[in-house]
Amino acid sequence: MAATTHTVSNQPPPLTGYDVYGSDRALSEAVQRHIAPEALAEADRELGELGRAAGSAQAQEWGAQANTYAPVLHTHDRYGHRVDEVEFHPAWHRLLGHAVTAGLTGAWSRPSGHVRRAAGFLVWTQAEAGHGCPLSMTHAAVPALRADPSLAAVWEPLLTSTVYERELRPVASKAGALLGMGMTEKQGGTDVRANTTRAEPLAAEGEYLLTGHKWFCSAPMSDGFLVLAQAPGGLTCFLLPRTLPDGTRNTFAIQRLKDKLGNRSNASAEVEFDGTWARRVGEEGRGVHTIIGMVAATRLDCVVGSAALMRQAVAQAVHHCAYREVSGGPLAGKPLMRNVLADLALESEASTVLAMRLAAAYDADTGAERAFLRIAVPAAKYWVTKRCAPLVAEALECLGGNGYVEESGMPRLLREAPLNSIWEGSGNVQALDALRALRREPMALDAYLREVGRARGADHRLDAAIRGVLTELADLDGIEARARRLTERMALVLQGSLLVRWAPPEVADAFCASRLGGDGGAAFGTLPHTLDLASLVERARP
């Protein structure tokens, strides 16, 4: 082949060697806004280090390797002994180890810990999303374990540690540990009260033997799991360790790994319990109440994780279009492409701002903020995670055929995009949960209305949208069938209020016009042409 026919031109350079945190204006501004002043310098330094690591060629290679070489299940050793171990590519351990070292499992006792961790989770997820599952569950397990102070005293220091130890052995001999969760079963799915796993009490207080199965159990190589089972007193929460105190393995039979659409680096398993030792967490019959704090925290991580996927997709699209030449100029400068990129950037920023506001509410930990979270978390989880897949698909299209090729990384983002909408309760579950909060917890609605009301009078479209939500709430006829519509409107109004208060005027104007004022289409790239679209695109450029 003649070398002269293979000249490469008009191809963008790879987006690598950049600071994922520092180049994300929406995120860095949120950190400045929400972190306590005395913790800001340290947090900014840590996030900058993490951002540069996430944007490095090394981390990008780890992400590709961890997904190319999927986990492998080994049920038995060469002699026929049951081992139930999952082998991961070394890249998985490098990603997970870097994340643990960066403090992404520890938020509950640091100043502004939840904002710092959420920002770090948003940054590091852009290197690879699958290993976020054990990070999220480990972080979220802390409030559930606090139902039993003696258990929390042993496990909480290990779960919030910055030491990653991958080997399975008794936690008493470890400097750091990871925790997973197993709630869903074949016959029940999200209806966990239909669980059939049995818990038989032993003579020792709080000790039980479990018999049953779990249909989805992610990160099965974790040191322990919070699970639900039917005890004599009803559905109860248990802590199930993989390794018993004497060093022997607990009965934890991994039947198979799920062959998933995306999230390929992370092992999701079906597991069986057969006389498996576990320790009760909380009271018998109060399992859902005990574990609900973990569920709420992981739902917030679904919002943060989706915001991370959106941000990475937008960064790739804007970067590509800034370098790609079409008809004598950069593709990003063409009016129609500029509209598409601006619309994508707008959606990404709204998601980031909302995710960080929720993290700040966790840090505040007041009665008003807890009430706000009760309705804001399911609403945000419903809407932000649902916007992720169409955004990533549109961003992929900005790269044309190059985006459809695995080497671009965009197909991996697209396969990952639907996950957070399903994990920890799919769309209907979130909409009904928001509705349940509206019906049963008046303080939650009051807190929501106070929050959106802080921006009242600043934009007539936002004011009209707030009135529209109140009208929807006043009409209870057929409200369950309208739960998705109502939850969507509540999330959009909340995003709009936050952007009006904190974002640059051109961002808030574009959001209110297109998302609240009806001056936008169903597809991305349909913003009013009179808006300052160039500023939106430039603000999103990495």
C-alpha positions as CSV (number, residue, x, y, z in Angstrom):
1,M,0.0,0.0,0.0
2,A,1.4,3.4,-0.9
3,A,2.0,5.5,2.2
4,T,0.9,8.6,0.4
5,T,-2.7,7.4,0.3
6,H,-2.9,7.2,4.1
7,T,-2.6,10.8,5.2
8,V,-4.5,11.5,8.4
9,S,-6.0,14.9,8.6
10,N,-9.0,16.7,10.2
11,Q,-9.1,14.2,13.1
12,P,-9.3,15.7,16.7
13,P,-6.6,14.8,19.2
14,P,-7.6,12.5,22.0
15,L,-9.2,14.2,25.0
16,T,-6.5,13.2,27.5
17,G,-4.0,14.8,29.9
18,Y,-6.6,17.3,31.2
19,D,-8.1,18.1,34.6
20,V,-11.6,16.7,34.7
21,Y,-12.5,18.7,37.8
22,G,-10.8,22.0,37.0
23,S,-12.2,22.1,33.5
24,D,-15.8,21.5,34.7
25,R,-17.0,25.0,35.6
26,A,-20.4,23.9,36.8
27,L,-18.9,21.4,39.2
28,S,-16.0,23.6,40.5
29,E,-18.4,26.5,41.1
30,A,-20.8,24.1,43.0
31,V,-17.9,23.0,45.2
32,Q,-16.9,26.6,45.9
33,R,-20.5,27.4,46.8
34,H,-21.3,24.4,49.1
35,I,-18.1,23.6,50.9
36,A,-17.4,25.1,54.2
37,P,-14.7,27.8,53.9
38,E,-12.3,26.1,56.3
39,A,-12.4,23.0,54.2
40,L,-12.3,24.5,50.7
41,A,-8.6,24.8,50.1
42,E,-7.9,21.2,51.0
43,A,-11.0,19.9,49.0
44,D,-10.0,22.0,46.0
45,R,-6.5,20.5,46.1
46,E,-7.7,16.9,46.5
47,L,-10.3,17.3,43.7
48,G,-7.7,18.8,41.4
49,E,-5.4,15.9,41.9
50,L,-8.2,13.5,41.3
51,G,-9.3,15.4,38.3
52,R,-5.9,15.3,36.7
53,A,-5.7,11.5,37.4
54,A,-9.1,10.9,35.9
55,G,-8.2,12.8,32.7
56,S,-4.9,11.0,32.3
57,A,-4.1,8.5,29.6
58,Q,-3.3,5.9,32.3
59,A,-6.8,6.1,33.9
60,Q,-8.5,6.0,30.5
61,E,-6.5,2.9,29.7
62,W,-7.5,1.3,32.9
63,G,-11.2,2.0,32.1
64,A,-10.9,0.4,28.7
65,Q,-9.1,-2.7,30.1
66,A,-11.6,-3.2,32.9
67,N,-14.4,-3.3,30.4
68,T,-12.7,-5.3,27.7
69,Y,-11.6,-8.0,30.1
70,A,-14.8,-8.8,32.1
71,P,-14.9,-10.4,35.5
72,V,-14.6,-14.2,35.5
73,L,-16.4,-16.5,38.0
74,H,-14.5,-19.4,39.6
75,T,-16.9,-21.5,41.6
76,H,-14.4,-24.3,42.5
77,D,-10.7,-24.6,42.8
78,R,-8.7,-27.3,40.9
79,Y,-9.4,-29.9,43.6
80,G,-13.1,-29.4,43.6
81,H,-13.4,-27.3,46.7
82,R,-16.1,-24.5,46.5
83,V,-14.3,-21.1,46.4
84,D,-16.9,-18.8,44.9
85,E,-14.4,-16.1,43.8
86,V,-14.6,-13.6,41.0
87,E,-11.4,-12.7,39.2
88,F,-11.1,-9.1,38.0
89,H,-8.5,-7.6,35.6
90,P,-5.8,-5.7,37.4
91,A,-7.1,-2.4,35.9
92,W,-10.3,-2.9,38.0
93,H,-8.2,-3.0,41.2
94,R,-6.2,0.0,40.2
95,L,-9.3,2.0,39.6
96,L,-11.0,0.9,42.8
97,G,-7.8,1.3,44.8
98,H,-7.3,4.9,43.6
99,A,-10.9,5.7,44.4
100,V,-10.7,4.3,47.9
101,T,-7.4,6.2,48.5
102,A,-9.1,9.4,47.3
103,G,-11.7,9.0,50.0
104,L,-14.7,8.1,47.8
105,T,-16.1,5.8,50.5
106,G,-15.8,8.2,53.4
107,A,-18.2,11.2,53.7
108,W,-20.1,10.8,57.0
109,S,-17.6,12.3,59.4
110,R,-15.5,14.8,57.3
111,P,-16.3,18.6,57.1
112,S,-18.5,19.0,54.0
113,G,-17.8,15.3,53.5
114,H,-20.8,14.6,51.2
115,V,-20.1,17.5,48.8
116,R,-16.4,16.6,48.7
117,R,-17.2,12.9,48.1
118,A,-20.0,13.6,45.5
119,A,-17.7,15.9,43.6
120,G,-15.0,13.3,43.6
121,F,-17.4,10.6,42.6
122,L,-18.6,12.7,39.7
123,V,-15.0,13.3,38.6
124,W,-13.7,9.7,39.0
125,T,-16.7,8.1,37.4
126,Q,-15.7,9.7,34.2
127,A,-12.7,7.5,34.1
128,E,-14.8,4.3,34.5
129,A,-18.3,3.9,35.9
130,G,-18.6,0.2,36.8
131,H,-16.4,0.3,39.8
132,G,-18.6,3.0,41.2
133,C,-21.0,0.3,42.4
134,P,-18.9,-1.0,45.3
135,L,-17.8,2.5,46.2
136,S,-21.4,3.6,46.4
137,M,-22.7,0.7,48.4
138,T,-19.7,0.9,50.9
139,H,-20.3,4.6,51.4
140,A,-24.1,4.2,51.7
141,A,-24.0,1.3,54.2
142,V,-22.9,3.6,57.1
143,P,-26.3,4.9,58.1
144,A,-27.8,1.5,58.1
145,L,-25.0,0.0,60.3
146,R,-25.5,2.8,62.8
147,A,-28.7,1.0,63.8
148,D,-26.4,-1.3,65.7
149,P,-23.7,0.8,67.5
150,S,-21.6,-2.3,68.2
151,L,-21.5,-3.3,64.5
152,A,-20.9,0.3,63.4
153,A,-17.9,0.5,65.8
154,V,-16.2,-2.4,64.0
155,W,-17.2,-1.7,60.4
156,E,-17.6,2.0,60.0
157,P,-13.8,2.8,60.4
158,L,-13.1,0.1,57.7
159,L,-15.7,1.3,55.3
160,T,-14.6,4.9,55.5
161,S,-10.9,4.0,55.3
162,T,-8.6,5.2,52.5
163,V,-6.9,1.7,52.4
164,Y,-7.9,-0.7,49.7
165,E,-7.4,-4.4,50.6
166,R,-8.7,-6.8,48.0
167,E,-8.1,-10.1,49.7
168,L,-11.0,-11.8,51.5
169,R,-10.1,-12.4,55.2
170,P,-11.7,-11.6,58.6
171,V,-12.3,-7.9,58.8
172,A,-10.6,-7.8,62.2
173,S,-7.3,-8.2,60.3
174,K,-8.0,-5.6,57.6
175,A,-7.3,-1.9,57.4
176,G,-10.1,-1.3,54.9
177,A,-13.3,-3.1,53.8
178,L,-16.0,-2.9,51.1
179,L,-19.6,-3.7,51.6
180,G,-22.3,-4.7,49.1
181,M,-26.1,-5.2,49.2
182,G,-28.5,-7.9,48.3
183,M,-32.3,-7.1,48.5
184,T,-34.0,-8.3,45.2
185,E,-35.2,-11.8,44.6
186,K,-36.5,-13.6,41.5
187,Q,-40.1,-13.5,42.6
188,G,-40.3,-10.0,44.0
189,G,-37.9,-7.6,42.4
190,T,-38.5,-4.2,43.9
191,D,-41.2,-5.6,46.1
192,V,-38.8,-6.7,48.7
193,R,-41.6,-7.6,51.2
194,A,-42.2,-10.6,48.9
195,N,-38.7,-11.9,49.8
196,T,-38.6,-15.6,50.7
197,T,-35.1,-15.9,52.2
198,R,-35.4,-17.3,55.7
199,A,-33.5,-16.2,58.8
200,E,-33.4,-18.7,61.7
201,P,-32.2,-17.3,65.0
202,L,-29.3,-19.0,66.8
203,A,-28.7,-19.1,70.6
204,A,-26.4,-16.1,70.5
205,E,-28.1,-12.8,70.6
206,G,-28.4,-11.2,67.1
207,E,-27.0,-14.2,65.2
208,Y,-28.9,-16.1,62.5
209,L,-28.6,-18.6,59.7
210,L,-29.9,-17.5,56.3
211,T,-31.4,-19.8,53.6
212,G,-32.5,-18.5,50.3
213,H,-31.3,-16.5,47.3
214,K,-30.6,-13.1,45.9
215,W,-31.3,-12.4,42.2
216,F,-29.0,-9.4,42.0
217,C,-25.9,-9.0,44.2
218,S,-23.3,-6.6,42.8
219,A,-19.6,-6.6,43.7
220,P,-19.7,-10.1,45.2
221,M,-16.1,-10.0,46.3
222,S,-17.0,-7.4,48.9
223,D,-16.1,-8.1,52.5
224,G,-19.7,-8.2,53.6
225,F,-23.3,-7.5,52.5
226,L,-26.4,-6.0,53.9
227,V,-29.3,-8.3,53.0
228,L,-33.0,-8.6,53.8
229,A,-34.5,-11.9,55.0
230,Q,-37.7,-13.1,56.8
231,A,-37.0,-13.6,60.5
232,P,-39.7,-14.8,62.9
233,G,-40.6,-11.2,63.6
234,G,-40.8,-10.2,59.9
235,L,-38.6,-8.8,57.2
236,T,-35.2,-7.9,58.8
237,C,-31.9,-6.5,57.8
238,F,-28.7,-8.5,58.3
239,L,-25.0,-8.1,57.9
240,L,-23.5,-11.1,56.1
241,P,-19.7,-11.3,56.1
242,R,-17.9,-13.2,53.3
243,T,-15.3,-14.5,55.8
244,L,-16.1,-15.6,59.3
245,P,-14.1,-14.5,62.3
246,D,-12.2,-17.8,62.5
247,G,-11.0,-17.3,58.9
248,T,-13.3,-19.8,57.2
249,R,-15.5,-18.8,54.3
250,N,-19.1,-18.1,54.9
251,T,-21.6,-20.0,52.7
252,F,-22.0,-17.7,49.8
253,A,-22.6,-19.7,46.6
254,I,-22.2,-17.6,43.5
255,Q,-24.4,-19.3,40.9
256,R,-23.6,-17.2,37.9
257,L,-22.6,-13.6,36.8
258,K,-25.1,-11.6,34.9
259,D,-24.4,-10.9,31.2
260,K,-25.3,-7.2,31.2
261,L,-25.9,-4.6,28.6
262,G,-23.3,-2.3,30.1
263,N,-21.5,-2.0,33.4
264,R,-19.3,-4.8,32.1
265,S,-16.4,-4.2,34.5
266,N,-18.6,-4.8,37.5
267,A,-19.6,-8.3,38.5
268,S,-23.3,-8.7,39.3
269,A,-24.2,-12.1,40.6
270,E,-26.9,-14.5,41.6
271,V,-26.1,-15.9,45.0
272,E,-27.5,-18.7,47.2
273,F,-27.5,-18.9,51.0
274,D,-27.6,-22.3,52.7
275,G,-27.2,-22.0,56.5
276,T,-25.2,-18.8,55.9
277,W,-24.2,-17.0,59.1
278,A,-25.4,-13.4,59.5
279,R,-25.7,-10.7,62.2
280,R,-29.0,-8.8,62.7
281,V,-28.9,-5.1,62.1
282,G,-31.7,-3.2,63.8
283,E,-34.9,-4.8,65.1
284,E,-36.7,-7.8,63.7
285,G,-39.5,-6.8,61.3
286,R,-37.8,-3.4,60.7
287,G,-35.7,-4.4,57.7
288,V,-36.9,-1.8,55.2
289,H,-36.7,0.9,57.8
290,T,-33.2,-0.1,58.7
291,I,-31.8,-0.3,55.2
292,I,-33.7,2.7,53.7
293,G,-30.9,5.1,54.6
294,M,-28.5,3.0,52.5
295,V,-31.1,3.0,49.6
296,A,-31.5,6.8,49.8
297,A,-27.7,7.4,49.7
298,T,-27.2,5.0,46.7
299,R,-30.1,6.8,44.9
300,L,-28.2,10.1,45.3
301,D,-25.2,8.3,43.8
302,C,-27.4,7.3,40.8
303,V,-28.0,11.1,40.3
304,V,-24.3,11.9,40.7
305,G,-23.2,9.0,38.5
306,S,-25.6,10.0,35.7
307,A,-24.4,13.6,35.9
308,A,-20.8,12.2,35.5
309,L,-21.7,10.2,32.4
310,M,-23.5,13.3,30.9
311,R,-20.5,15.5,31.6
312,Q,-18.1,13.1,30.0
313,A,-20.3,12.7,27.0
314,V,-20.6,16.5,26.6
315,A,-16.9,17.0,27.1
316,Q,-16.1,14.5,24.3
317,A,-18.7,16.0,22.0
318,V,-17.6,19.6,22.5
319,H,-13.9,18.6,22.2
320,H,-14.5,16.7,18.9
321,C,-16.5,19.5,17.4
322,A,-14.0,22.2,18.4
323,Y,-11.3,20.5,16.4
324,R,-13.3,19.0,13.5
325,E,-13.3,21.2,10.4
326,V,-16.4,21.4,8.2
327,S,-16.9,23.8,5.3
328,G,-13.9,26.0,6.2
329,G,-14.4,26.3,10.0
330,P,-14.8,24.3,13.2
331,L,-17.9,22.1,13.5
332,A,-18.7,23.7,16.9
333,G,-19.0,27.1,15.2
334,K,-21.8,26.0,12.8
335,P,-25.2,27.3,14.0
336,L,-27.0,24.0,14.1
337,M,-24.2,22.1,15.8
338,R,-23.7,24.9,18.2
339,N,-27.4,24.6,19.2
340,V,-27.0,20.8,19.8
341,L,-23.9,21.2,21.9
342,A,-25.4,24.1,23.9
343,D,-28.5,22.0,24.6
344,L,-26.4,19.1,25.7
345,A,-24.3,21.3,27.9
346,L,-27.4,22.9,29.5
347,E,-28.8,19.5,30.4
348,S,-25.4,18.4,31.9
349,E,-25.0,21.5,34.0
350,A,-28.6,21.3,35.4
351,S,-27.9,17.8,36.4
352,T,-24.6,18.6,38.1
353,V,-26.0,21.6,40.0
354,L,-28.9,19.5,41.3
355,A,-26.7,16.6,42.3
356,M,-24.4,18.9,44.3
357,R,-27.3,20.7,46.0
358,L,-28.5,17.3,47.2
359,A,-25.1,16.4,48.6
360,A,-25.0,19.8,50.4
361,A,-28.3,18.9,52.0
362,Y,-26.7,15.7,53.4
363,D,-23.9,17.8,54.9
364,A,-26.3,20.3,56.5
365,D,-28.3,17.4,58.2
366,T,-31.0,19.6,59.6
367,G,-34.7,18.7,59.9
368,A,-35.6,21.0,57.0
369,E,-32.8,19.6,54.8
370,R,-33.8,16.0,55.6
371,A,-37.4,16.8,54.7
372,F,-36.2,18.4,51.4
373,L,-34.1,15.3,50.6
374,R,-37.2,13.1,51.2
375,I,-38.8,14.4,48.1
376,A,-35.9,15.9,46.1
377,V,-33.9,12.6,46.0
378,P,-36.6,10.5,44.3
379,A,-37.6,13.3,42.0
380,A,-33.9,13.9,40.9
381,K,-33.2,10.2,40.7
382,Y,-36.3,9.8,38.4
383,W,-35.5,12.7,36.1
384,V,-31.7,13.0,35.9
385,T,-31.1,9.3,35.3
386,K,-33.8,9.3,32.6
387,R,-32.1,12.2,30.8
388,C,-28.8,10.4,30.7
389,A,-29.4,7.9,27.9
390,P,-30.8,10.3,25.3
391,L,-28.1,12.9,26.1
392,V,-25.3,10.3,25.6
393,A,-26.9,9.1,22.4
394,E,-27.0,12.6,21.0
395,A,-23.4,13.3,22.1
396,L,-22.3,10.1,20.4
397,E,-23.9,11.4,17.2
398,C,-21.9,14.6,17.4
399,L,-18.8,12.4,16.6
400,G,-20.6,10.8,13.7
401,G,-19.3,7.4,12.7
402,N,-16.3,7.8,14.9
403,G,-18.6,7.9,17.9
404,Y,-20.1,4.6,17.0
405,V,-16.7,2.9,17.1
406,E,-15.6,1.3,20.4
407,E,-12.3,3.1,20.4
408,S,-14.0,6.4,20.9
409,G,-15.3,5.3,24.3
410,M,-18.7,6.6,23.5
411,P,-20.4,3.2,23.1
412,R,-19.3,2.3,26.6
413,L,-20.9,5.5,27.9
414,L,-24.1,4.7,26.0
415,R,-24.3,1.2,27.4
416,E,-23.8,2.5,30.9
417,A,-26.3,5.3,30.5
418,P,-29.6,3.4,31.3
419,L,-28.2,1.7,34.4
420,N,-28.8,4.4,37.0
421,S,-32.4,4.7,36.0
422,I,-32.9,1.0,36.9
423,W,-30.6,0.5,39.9
424,E,-32.2,1.2,43.3
425,G,-35.7,1.4,41.9
426,S,-36.7,2.2,38.3
427,G,-38.7,5.2,37.2
428,N,-42.1,4.1,38.5
429,V,-40.7,3.3,41.9
430,Q,-39.2,6.8,42.2
431,A,-42.3,8.6,41.0
432,L,-44.5,6.6,43.4
433,D,-42.0,7.3,46.2
434,A,-42.1,11.0,45.5
435,L,-45.9,10.8,45.5
436,R,-45.8,8.9,48.8
437,A,-43.7,11.7,50.4
438,L,-46.2,14.3,49.2
439,R,-49.1,12.3,50.7
440,R,-47.5,11.3,54.0
441,E,-44.9,13.9,54.8
442,P,-46.2,17.5,54.7
443,M,-42.8,18.8,55.8
444,A,-41.2,17.4,52.6
445,L,-43.5,19.5,50.3
446,D,-43.0,22.5,52.5
447,A,-39.2,22.1,52.2
448,Y,-39.4,21.7,48.5
449,L,-41.6,24.8,48.0
450,R,-39.3,26.8,50.2
451,E,-36.3,25.7,48.1
452,V,-37.8,26.6,44.7
453,G,-39.4,29.7,46.3
454,R,-35.9,31.2,46.9
455,A,-35.8,32.0,43.2
456,R,-39.3,33.4,42.9
457,G,-39.6,36.7,41.0
458,A,-36.3,36.3,39.1
459,D,-37.8,34.7,36.0
460,H,-41.4,34.8,34.9
461,R,-41.2,31.4,33.3
462,L,-40.0,29.8,36.5
463,D,-42.8,31.6,38.4
464,A,-45.3,30.2,36.0
465,A,-43.9,26.7,36.3
466,I,-44.1,26.8,40.1
467,R,-47.7,27.8,39.9
468,G,-48.2,24.9,37.5
469,V,-46.8,22.4,40.0
470,L,-49.1,23.8,42.7
471,T,-52.1,23.4,40.4
472,E,-51.0,19.8,39.7
473,L,-50.8,19.1,43.4
474,A,-54.2,20.6,44.1
475,D,-55.8,18.0,41.7
476,L,-55.7,14.6,43.3
477,D,-57.9,12.9,40.7
478,G,-55.9,10.1,39.0
479,I,-52.7,11.4,40.7
480,E,-51.0,7.9,40.7
481,A,-51.3,7.7,36.9
482,R,-49.9,11.2,36.7
483,A,-47.0,10.5,39.1
484,R,-44.4,10.5,36.3
485,R,-45.6,13.8,34.9
486,L,-45.7,15.5,38.3
487,T,-42.3,14.2,39.3
488,E,-40.8,15.4,36.1
489,R,-42.2,18.9,36.6
490,M,-41.0,19.0,40.2
491,A,-37.5,18.1,39.1
492,L,-37.4,20.6,36.3
493,V,-38.7,23.4,38.5
494,L,-36.1,22.5,41.1
495,Q,-33.3,22.6,38.5
496,G,-34.6,25.9,37.1
497,S,-34.7,27.5,40.5
498,L,-31.1,26.4,41.3
499,L,-29.8,27.7,37.9
500,V,-31.6,31.0,38.2
501,R,-29.9,31.5,41.6
502,W,-26.5,30.3,40.8
503,A,-25.7,29.8,37.1
504,P,-24.6,32.5,34.6
505,P,-27.6,34.4,33.2
506,E,-27.3,32.8,29.8
507,V,-27.5,29.3,31.3
508,A,-30.5,30.1,33.4
509,D,-32.2,32.0,30.5
510,A,-31.8,29.0,28.2
511,F,-33.0,26.5,30.7
512,C,-36.1,28.5,31.6
513,A,-36.9,29.2,28.0
514,S,-36.6,25.6,26.8
515,R,-37.5,23.4,29.8
516,L,-40.0,25.6,31.6
517,G,-41.3,28.1,29.0
518,G,-42.0,25.6,26.3
519,D,-39.7,27.3,23.7
520,G,-37.8,24.1,22.9
521,G,-38.4,20.8,21.0
522,A,-38.4,17.2,22.1
523,A,-34.9,16.5,20.7
524,F,-31.7,18.2,21.7
525,G,-30.6,21.0,19.5
526,T,-33.9,22.8,19.5
527,L,-33.1,25.8,21.7
528,P,-34.3,29.3,20.6
529,H,-31.7,30.7,18.2
530,T,-31.8,34.1,20.0
531,L,-30.1,32.7,23.1
532,D,-26.4,33.1,23.7
533,L,-25.6,29.6,22.6
534,A,-21.9,30.2,22.0
535,S,-21.3,31.0,25.6
536,L,-23.0,27.8,26.7
537,V,-20.7,25.8,24.4
538,E,-17.6,27.6,25.5
539,R,-18.5,27.1,29.2
540,A,-18.8,23.3,28.6
541,R,-15.5,23.0,26.7
542,P,-12.9,20.9,28.6
